[in-house]
Amino acid sequence: MAANNKLILVLLSLLPHIIFSSVAARKDYNTKAYVDSWCRTTLYQNLCVRSLSRYVRSRAMQNPHDLARFALKASLYRAKYTKAFLSKEVTNLETLRPKYYALVHDCLTQIRDSVDQLSLAIAELNRVNRRGGKRQLDLDWHINNLQTWTSTALTDAETCVSQFPGRRMSKLKATIKGKVKNVEETTSNALAFIEHYAAARYRARRP
């Protein structure tokens, strides 16, 4: 009898953990399904899922604002990583391989601007969500800023990629192109989610 009571107490002590784990697993599943469904609307679907997966594990994403915010954060993360890589390479190239220096330096300038533009876009998204766009004019202004800054970041990355045409190139050029292409694609996906967010905000304001 005592053994049975002890077993019951153990099971009761585990019950909250079991319930919490079940709820958390369900929330993760719902969030992943939501992200997967929206990623299918982007140009780079697999990259979209991969780049957002780190956020799926830590937070629920159940609305267009969350998708836009985390997509921008993923793009900014890639842009900062690429900026650091190019900064290191351009320092080496200035003395060791001067013929590549100007090319990589120009690309670094573009990616630096991408970082700035994406940072502005994230700050603007936080502002418009916090303030709510009380007037239509305010909402239009915020949305226009979001679209402009993210589009500029995308153009910066595309400009850099265009400097590496074709497929036959040195290992260094191929590496740089691959990293910048990644910035371009994640930013393209982020811009798509901003468009979804804008559409949702405008729908919500209709009488």
C-alpha distance (Angstrom), angle and dihedral (degrees) to the residues before:
residue distance angle dihedral
M1 . . .
A2 3.80 . .
A3 3.79 89.4 .
N4 3.80 91.0 52.6
N5 3.80 91.7 49.8
K6 3.78 90.4 50.3
L7 3.81 90.6 50.9
I8 3.80 91.0 50.1
L9 3.80 91.1 51.0
V10 3.79 91.0 50.5
L11 3.80 91.6 49.9
L12 3.79 91.8 47.9
S13 3.79 90.8 51.0
L14 3.81 90.0 52.8
L15 3.81 94.9 46.7
P16 3.85 97.3 84.5
H17 3.79 90.3 49.9
I18 3.81 91.7 49.7
I19 3.81 91.9 49.1
F20 3.80 92.7 46.5
S21 3.80 91.9 48.6
S22 3.79 91.2 49.6
V23 3.81 92.8 49.8
A24 3.81 92.1 45.6
A25 3.79 91.8 49.3
R26 3.80 90.5 49.8
K27 3.81 91.1 49.4
D28 3.82 91.0 49.7
Y29 3.81 90.5 49.7
N30 3.81 92.7 49.3
T31 3.79 91.8 47.4
K32 3.80 92.9 48.5
A33 3.80 91.3 48.6
Y34 3.80 90.4 49.7
V35 3.81 92.3 49.7
D36 3.81 92.7 45.2
S37 3.80 92.1 52.0
W38 3.80 93.4 51.3
C39 3.80 94.1 41.9
R40 3.79 87.4 61.2
T41 3.82 87.5 67.6
T42 3.82 93.1 59.5
L43 3.80 129.7 84.9
Y44 3.80 93.7 -119.2
Q45 3.78 104.1 42.1
N46 3.81 101.4 167.5
L47 3.79 92.3 46.1
C48 3.79 89.1 48.5
V49 3.80 92.3 56.2
R50 3.81 92.8 44.4
S51 3.79 95.3 47.5
L52 3.81 93.1 49.3
S53 3.81 96.9 41.8
R54 3.82 93.7 87.5
Y55 3.81 89.0 58.2
V56 3.80 94.6 44.3
R57 3.80 89.8 64.0
S58 3.80 94.4 53.4
R59 3.81 105.0 35.4
A60 3.76 142.3 22.8
M61 3.79 116.0 -108.2
Q62 3.76 110.0 -162.6
N63 3.80 106.1 141.9
P64 3.83 140.5 48.6
H65 3.81 92.5 -104.9
D66 3.81 92.2 58.9
L67 3.79 91.5 47.7
A68 3.80 92.9 49.9
R69 3.80 93.0 45.6
F70 3.78 96.6 49.4
A71 3.81 92.7 41.3
L72 3.80 88.9 54.6
K73 3.80 90.6 47.3
A74 3.80 90.4 50.8
S75 3.80 90.4 50.0
L76 3.81 92.5 47.5
Y77 3.81 90.3 49.4
R78 3.81 90.9 54.5
A79 3.81 91.9 44.5
K80 3.81 92.7 51.4
Y81 3.80 91.2 47.7
T82 3.80 91.2 50.4
K83 3.79 91.6 45.7
A84 3.82 90.4 54.6
F85 3.80 91.0 48.4
L86 3.80 93.3 49.7
S87 3.80 92.3 45.5
K88 3.78 89.8 56.7
E89 3.79 93.9 45.2
V90 3.79 95.5 47.3
T91 3.80 90.2 55.1
N92 3.81 90.9 55.1
L93 3.79 94.8 42.7
E94 3.78 95.5 54.4
T95 3.80 90.5 73.9
L96 3.81 105.4 17.0
R97 3.82 103.3 41.4
P98 3.80 108.8 12.8
K99 3.83 93.7 170.7
Y100 3.80 89.3 67.1
Y101 3.79 94.8 41.2
A102 3.81 98.6 84.5
L103 3.81 92.3 46.4
V104 3.79 94.7 50.6
H105 3.80 92.4 40.6
D106 3.81 90.6 55.5
C107 3.78 90.1 48.5
L108 3.80 90.8 49.5
T109 3.80 89.5 53.1
Q110 3.80 90.0 54.0
I111 3.80 93.9 48.5
R112 3.79 92.0 46.9
D113 3.78 87.4 56.7
S114 3.82 90.0 47.7
V115 3.80 89.1 55.9
D116 3.80 90.9 50.5
Q117 3.81 93.5 46.9
L118 3.80 94.1 47.7
S119 3.81 91.0 48.1
L120 3.80 89.3 53.1
A121 3.81 90.8 48.3
I122 3.81 92.9 52.3
A123 3.80 91.6 49.2
E124 3.81 90.5 48.3
L125 3.80 92.6 49.5
N126 3.79 89.8 52.5
R127 3.80 90.4 49.9
V128 3.79 96.3 49.4
N129 3.80 91.7 47.7
R130 3.80 92.6 47.4
R131 3.80 95.7 46.6
G132 3.76 94.7 36.5
G133 3.80 96.4 -142.2
K134 3.80 95.5 -89.8
R135 3.79 93.0 -166.6
Q136 3.79 128.0 39.6
L137 3.79 89.7 -122.8
D138 3.81 90.9 54.9
L139 3.80 91.9 49.3
D140 3.80 92.1 48.5
W141 3.80 90.4 50.9
H142 3.81 94.3 49.3
I143 3.80 93.5 45.6
N144 3.79 91.4 48.0
N145 3.81 90.1 52.6
L146 3.80 91.0 49.9
Q147 3.78 93.0 50.1
T148 3.81 94.4 43.3
W149 3.79 96.7 49.7
T150 3.79 94.7 44.2
S151 3.81 91.8 45.7
T152 3.80 89.9 50.6
A153 3.80 90.8 51.1
L154 3.80 88.8 51.2
T155 3.81 91.9 49.3
D156 3.80 90.4 50.2
A157 3.80 91.3 54.7
E158 3.81 92.4 44.3
T159 3.81 90.3 51.2
C160 3.78 90.8 54.0
V161 3.81 93.4 47.1
S162 3.81 90.5 50.4
Q163 3.80 89.4 62.6
F164 3.81 89.3 67.8
P165 3.83 103.7 58.2
G166 3.78 124.1 175.8
R167 3.78 129.7 15.2
R168 3.77 103.8 -93.5
M169 3.78 107.7 84.8
S170 3.78 142.4 121.9
K171 3.79 121.0 -73.2
L172 3.79 90.9 -108.3
K173 3.79 93.6 51.9
A174 3.80 91.4 46.7
T175 3.80 90.9 50.8
I176 3.79 92.8 49.2
K177 3.79 92.4 46.1
G178 3.80 91.3 49.9
K179 3.79 93.7 51.4
V180 3.79 94.3 45.8
K181 3.81 91.0 44.8
N182 3.78 86.9 56.8
V183 3.80 89.9 54.6
E184 3.79 89.9 48.5
E185 3.79 93.6 51.6
T186 3.81 97.1 44.8
T187 3.80 89.3 48.2
S188 3.80 90.6 50.0
N189 3.79 89.0 53.9
A190 3.81 91.1 47.3
L191 3.79 90.5 52.4
A192 3.81 89.9 52.0
F193 3.81 90.2 54.2
I194 3.80 90.9 48.1
E195 3.80 88.0 55.8
H196 3.82 89.3 51.2
Y197 3.80 90.2 48.4
A198 3.82 92.2 49.2
A199 3.81 91.3 50.1
A200 3.81 90.9 49.6
R201 3.80 92.2 50.1
Y202 3.79 92.6 49.9
R203 3.81 91.7 47.8
A204 3.80 90.2 51.3
R205 3.81 91.1 55.1
R206 3.78 95.4 54.2
P207 3.82 113.7 111.1
